[in-house]
Amino acid sequence: GSGGGGGSASSAYVGGNGGGRVQIVADNIVVDGAIRANGTLGHGGGTWAGCGSGGAINVDTGTLSGSGIIEANGGSQENSGGGGRIAVRYTTWDNLATIQALGGTVQNPGDDGTVTFP
């Protein structure tokens, strides 16, 4: 994901980092924790610096299971980041709890990203 824009009042107000990229290729994946590529908050505390957008997650597996979460969300502060992109390729799906690429929701919200199952 891309980084957020800086704040207009001072060069000390630095935009947040983008979520980066995660690629996992395995025969079987059990997600009982979290796989995250989230954007971070803008730096400077209440400064209007932009948050980073969610990153990209690509998963290619035979069986995807577990009770965890896969997410590529945008940072959520005054100028929120947009959601990232998640692509999941699988043969068998066994009740994975949550997959999301949400935009930040505070004040100036970011748009949601995309989740695809190509």
C-alpha positions, 0 to 999 in steps of 0.5 A: 500500500502507499504511504499517507500524505504529510500534514499541511501545517508542518513538515514534522507531520509525516504520513503513515506507512503503507501496509506492504505486501504479503504472499503465502503459497502452501498446500494447507494454511491454518490461520488461527491468529492474524495475517495483516498488511495494514496501513499505519496512522499519520505521525504527529498526533492530531496533525492531519497527516494522512494515514497509509493505505492497506497493503496487498495480500496474496494467498494460494493454497489447497485448504484454507482454514482456522478461526483467525483474520486476514486483513489489509485495512487502511489507517484510521485517523483524521485523514484515513487511508484506503483499504488494500487488496486481498486475493485468495486462491483455494481448493477447499475453504473451511470456515475462516472467520474474517477477510477484510480490506476496509478503508479507515473510518475516522473524519475523512474516511478512506475507500474500502479495498477489494477482496477477490477469490480468483 
